[in-house]
Amino acid sequence: MRAVKLHSTGDIRTVDVDVPSPAKNEILIKVEAAGICGTDRHLYHGEFPS
């Protein structure tokens, strides 16, 4: 599956990752869309630890 990962300050990449297997009492959902919030901007700029 595709994922967006923050590798370091200012370095966001789209990568392929394995589809996780849910553990007992967990489920796996398909995400159609996602968004970001203001806190994500601070992580991107390295303003506090990720």
C-alpha positions in Angstrom: 0.0 0.0 0.0 1.1 3.6 -0.4 2.0 5.7 2.7 3.3 9.3 3.2 6.2 9.3 5.7 8.1 12.2 7.2 11.8 11.0 6.9 13.4 14.2 8.4 12.7 17.9 8.7 11.2 19.0 5.5 11.5 15.6 3.8 8.1 14.0 3.2 8.0 11.0 0.7 5.3 8.7 -0.7 6.5 5.1 -0.2 5.3 1.6 -0.6 4.8 -0.3 2.7 3.4 -3.8 3.6 -0.3 -3.9 4.4 -0.4 -4.6 8.2 -2.2 -7.6 9.6 -4.6 -6.7 12.4 -4.0 -8.3 15.8 -6.7 -9.8 17.9 -9.5 -7.4 18.6 -8.3 -5.0 15.9 -9.6 -4.2 12.4 -8.1 -3.0 9.2 -9.9 -0.2 7.4 -9.4 1.3 3.9 -8.7 5.0 4.0 -10.2 6.9 1.0 -8.9 10.3 1.9 -6.9 12.0 4.7 -6.1 15.5 5.7 -3.5 17.3 7.9 -3.9 19.7 10.8 -1.8 22.7 11.9 0.3 20.5 14.2 1.5 18.6 11.1 3.1 21.8 9.8 5.2 22.1 13.0 6.4 18.5 12.6 7.3 19.1 9.0 9.4 22.2 10.0 11.0 20.3 13.0 9.5 22.6 15.5 9.0 19.8 18.0 9.8 16.0 18.0 7.8 13.7 15.8 
